[in-house]
């Protein structure tokens, strides 16, 4: 049966065997300078991810993404549904920043800061190695462990996923609400409990089953490399000019063969968390984790040979060409980011403490009163108080001449960060209408003197 299978010319995926079955990766742990600093960065990011929901800036959470209320608090500033332009500029800025970092430093995000890598390599793999008996070294266990002992890692996986799911949920509901839910029965808040359960299960599938396949197959970022990188971008690279021809250190006829520095030990492959061979050149599966650099440098040190046979480099350097920092994309991205930051800053500095919008309600567009000489329009004004203090408003008509305004509510006042809609009645002389329309300008002013001019067309008769 196996002979009847069509053999691929080359390995399609590092996580698949030739017959299409899953190849489970258990990478060895290669200690070195890069691993030390990756650990420092990883544990700092884990601590930051846990602490951010608890950090307050100006009395507000550092990050709170309240989707039902459509309020997004980022570093103490609350963005409301009326701040679409701000959010659009922010998202475009984030995307351009990723483009710039990738053009300069390659996949440094994937190997050093991506949550998938950070939690997989510095939380879940240490748990797995502890129960598999490979703590501190990784790889396949030297002695087969009892199945019950290896199965003990899954309760710890569940605890880790439960912690991650609750921390993740805190970014959307706040720590105060989350603490209340934790202390109550799930029956009192079934929807959030189901969301938390779903996220826990999803993380268990991710870190317990899919693992490195998330980076290799599911994540689109690796596939974007072909357009985000150029030949001067930083990558993890094998110095083939120095390393080839590779071979084992074996004597033939009393003399060592003439070989490159690579002794073909395979440590760079067995330590790779995505299972690739970096000596085959730049590959989509490489996440830039530098484990192959630490592994190779350890071998070179034992052989008294120079380090960095595998190193941070770029394609132009590997080809013997010189590189320049001033490249088209490296210049264009910062210019675009500067433009976006300038627009964002200008809008922030000139932003009022309230928002106001005119709306037209359902029903008749207008009615004639006072013997058909006065046209009445019913409209609505939507006001948003962006401050944490109570705010009162004064509304007045600027145009058309002779028009009057009355508010159906007893007072136009909003509490802290409140959003409300008020009904207005506009009475305008029939003579100001042309072709059934008359421009309307309303001035909305708060008690601090800030004002907005709101515009809309009044509906009326054609004569």
N, C-alpha and C positions, 0 to 999 in steps of 0.2 A: 504493500500500500504506500509506504513512504517513497519507494522508487518511482511511483506514478506521479508524485507531486512535482510541479514545475518549480525548479530551483531558480531563485532570483540571481541575476548577475552580480549584484552587490547587496549589502545590508540595507534594507529599506528604512527601518527604524532601529535605534539602539535598544529599544525595549521589546523588540520582537525577535524570536528565533526564526530560523529558516523555514520551519513548518507553520509559522504564523501564530504559535503559542506565545504567551506572555513571558518575557524575560524579566524576572524580578531583580532589581538592582540593590545591592548591599555595598555601597562604596566604602573603601577603606578611608580612614581618617589620617590625613597627612598634616603633621604639625609644622608650623613655620611662621614667618613674620606676617604673611597675609592672613592666615587663619586667626592669629591673635587679634589683629585689628578688625577682622570681620566679626569676631565674637564681641568685641567692644561695641561696635556699631549695632550689632543685632540686639544685644541685651539693652542697650540704650533705647532702641526703637520699640522694643517690647514694653519697657518701662514707660516710655512716652505714650504709646498707644493705650496703656492702662490708665495713665494719670490724666490725660487730656480731658475726659469728661468731668473730672473733679476740679479742674483748674478754673478759676473765675477771673474774668477780666472786666473791670468796671461793673461788677455785680452780675455779670452774665457768664454762661459757660463759654469756655474757649471755643468749642465747636458743638453746635446743636442743630441737627437737620430735622426740623419739625415738619415733616411732609404733609400730614393732615391739615395743619394750620398754615402751610405754605410760608413758613418763616425759617430762614436759614441764618443762624448766628455763626459767624466765622471770626475768630480772634476778637470777640467782644462786640462786633458790629452786626446788627441784624438786617438782613436783606429781606424785603417783602415782595409780594407778587408784582408790585409796580416797579421793581428794580430789575426788570428783564435785561436792560442794557448793561447794568453792572455785572450781572451773572454771566452774560454772554462774553463780555470783555475778560472776565476772570477765567472762564473756561478756555477761551482762545489763548490767553496768556499761559495757562498751564500746558496746553498742547504744544505751543511754540517752545516753551522751556524744555519739554521732553525732547523735542526735535533738536534743540541746541545741545543739550547734554549728551544725546546720542551721537551727534556729529562730532563732538569733541572727545568724549570718553567711552564711546561704544555702549555696551550693555552693562555699564556699571550699576544701573538701577537693578537689573535682574539678579546680579550676583551679590550685591551688597545691601539692598534696601527693600526689595520686593517682599511683601508679607508672605507670599508662597515660599520663597527661599528661606526667609528668616525663621519662620515657624517650623518648616520642614527640617532644616538642617540643625537648628539650635534648640528645638523643643521636642519634636516627635522622634527624630532619629536618635538622640541621646536616650530617650525612653526605650526605644526598640533595642539599642545596643546593650542597655543595662539588663534586660530580660533575656536577650540572646547570648549573653556572656561575652560580648565584644566591646565592652566599655573602654573608651580611650583609644581604640584602634580600628573599629569597624570591620567591614568585610564579612566573609562567611565565618560562622563559629567553628572553632577547632574541634570541639566535641559536640555531638548532638545533644541538645537540651530536651528535657521532658516536655511533651506537648502542653501539659497543664501550666508549666512555668512560662513558656513562651506566650500562652494565651492570657497571662496576667497583665500583659501590656495593654490590652484593650480597655479594661476599666480605667486605666490612667489616660488613655487616649480620650475616652468619653469625658473624664473630668476636665482635661485640657480643652476639649471642644466646647464643653459647657461654659467654661470660663470665657473663652473667646466669643461665644455667641452672646453671652450677657454683656460683655464689654462692648461688642458691636452694637447691641440694642441700645446701650446707654447713649450712643451718639445720636439716636433718633428720638428718644423719649426723655432724656435727662436722668441723672443719677438719683434724684429725689423720687421721681415716679418709679424708677426701676427698683429702688429699695422697698417702696410700698408694695409693689407686685411680688417681690421675693418673699415678703413676710405674710402675704395673703394666700388664700387658696386659689389655685389656677382657675376654678370655676367663676371667680369674680372678675377675671380678665382673660377669657379663653382665647381671644384673637392674638394678643401679644404672646401668650404662652405657646400657642401653635406656631407663631413666627419664630420664637426662640427655639422650639423643638425642631422646626424645619432647618434652621441655620445650623444647629448642632449636628443633625444627621448629614447635612450637606458637607460640613467640615470633616466629619468622620469619613465620608466617601472620598473626599479630596485627599486628606493626609494619610488615611489608612489604606486606600485602594488605588486611586488614580496617581497620586504622588507626582513623580517627575513627568508623567504624561501630560499634566496640566501645562507645563512649560513647553513640552515638545509638540503636542497636538492641539491643545485647546487655546492657549494664549496666542493672540494675533501679533504680539509685539515682535516675536522672533522673525515672523515673516515680513514685517515692515523694515527689517534691517537692510534689505536690498535697496530701498529707496532712502533710508535715513542715514546710512553710513556712506562715507566716501573712502578713498584709498588712504587718506591721512587720519582717519578716525582710529582711536585707541582700541586695540583688540588684544586678546591673549593669543600669542603666536609662537610657533615652533621654528627655531633657527635651523632650517634644513641645510644651509650652506656649511654650518658648523657640525651638525649632527649626522649627516649622511656621508658615506654609507654606514648604516647602523649594523650592529652585530654584537654577539656575546664575546666576552673576553676569554677566548680559548686559544691555546697555542697550537700551531700547525707546523710540525717539523722543527720545534724548538723556538720558533719565533712567533710573535703576535702579528696577526694580519693588520694591514693598514685600514683603519676604520675611523669613522667620525666619533664624536663624543657620546652619541646616543648608544647605549649598550643594550637597547631593546629589552629593558627589564619589565616594561608594561605597567609600571607604577602609575604613570600618568593616565592610563585607561582605567585601572581598577579603583582609582580614587575619584574619578569623575562622577558627580551625582546624576548626570544624564547619560553616562555610559558611552561617550564618544572617544575617539582617538584624535587628540589635538594635532598629531603629526600629519593628519590628512588635510590640514589647512582650515581656513575659516568655514564654519558650519553653522547652520541655522540653530542647531540644538545647543550650541555653546552659550552658557549664561554668564560667562566671565567671572566665575567664582574663585579662580586662581588656585584651586586645590592642586591642579597639575603643576603649577609653578613651585609650590611648596614641596611636592613630592619629588620633582626633578632636582631641585636645589639640594635636597637632602642627599640624593644619590651622588650628585656632583661633588659635594663636600666630602663624602666618604672616599671618592676616587681622587681627591686633591685636584679637581679640575675646576675651571672658572664656573660661577653660577650663571643663571639666566639662559640656559639652553632653551627653556621655555620661559617666556617673559611677556611683559606688556610691550607691545610694539604697534606698528601699523603696516599696511601692505606696501606703501612706498618705501619705507625703511627696509623692509625685507627684500625689496628689489634693488636696493642700493641707491635709491633716489633720495634727494633732499625734500623735506616737508616744510610747509609754511603755515603759520597760524591764520594768516589772512587769506581765507578761501571764500568763494562766493556765498555758500550757505552759512559759514561761520560769521560773516559780516552781515548778511541779510537778516538772519534770525534776531540778533541783538537790536538791529534798527527797528524791526517790527515790534519787538518787545518794548522798546523805548517809546514808540508811538502809542502802544496800548496803555502803558503805564502813565503816560502823559494825559491821555484821554480820561483814564480812570481817576487820576488825581484831580484833574480839572473839574470833572463831574462831582467828585466827592466834596471839593472845597466850595462849590456853588450849589450844593444840594440843600433844599429847605428842610425844616424839621417836620414838615407835613406834606402830604400829597392830596390832590383834589382832582376829581374827574367828573364831567357832566355826562349823564346817561338819559336816554329817552325811555320812559316806561311803556308798557303795553296800553292799548286803548286808543281812543280818538286822538289824532295828532293835535287837534285844536278845537275850540268851541268859540262861538261869537256871543258876546254879552253886551249889555247896555245899548240896546236897540241896534245891534250888529255893528257898532262902531269901535268896539274893543275886542281884541283877540286874546284868548286865554290859552296858554300852553302849560301843561303839567310836565315838569322835568324832575330829575333827581340829581343830587350831588353826592358823590362818594368821597368821604374824607378819611384820611389815615393819619393818626397821631404817631409820629416816629420816636417820640421822646418817652421818658419814664415819668413825666409829670402830666397833670391834667391840663388840657388846652381848650380854650374857648375860641370861637370863630365869629367873624362878622362878614356877612355876604351883602353885596350891593351891585346894582346894575349900572354898567358904564354905557352900554349901547344895546338897543336903539334909544334915541331920545324920547323921553316921555314914558318909558316903560317903568313899571314898578314890580317889586319882588316881595313875596311873603312866604314865610317858612311855616309849614304845617306842624312842625314839632315845637314844643314850648321853648327849647333852647338848643343851640348848636354847640355842644360841648362833648369832648371826648376824654376818657380816662387814659391811663398809661398804656401806650402801644395799642390803643383801640382802633378798630376800623368800623365805620358805620355809614349808612346811606340815609339821606334826608330828602323829603319831598318838598319841592318848590313850586310855587304858582307864579307865573310870569304874565302880567297884563300889559299889552302893548297896543298903541293906537293902530287902527286898521290902515292908516295912511302910510305907515312905514314899510308895508309889505310890497314887494315887487316880484311878480311871477310866483306868488305863493311862498316866498321866503323873505326872511329878514335876519341879518347877522346879529348874533347875541354875544355880548361880552359881559362876564360876571367876575367881579373881583372878590376873591376869598382871602381874608386877612386874619391872622391870629393875633393874640394879645401882645405878642412881642414885636409886632410891626412887619413881620414877614408876609408877603403877599404873592398870590398867583393870579394870572388873568386866564380865565377859562372861556373857551369859544365853542359856539354851537349855532346852528341855523334854526330859528323859530319857524314853525309851520303856520301858514295863514291862507286867506283867500287869494285868488289870482287877480282880483281887481282892487 
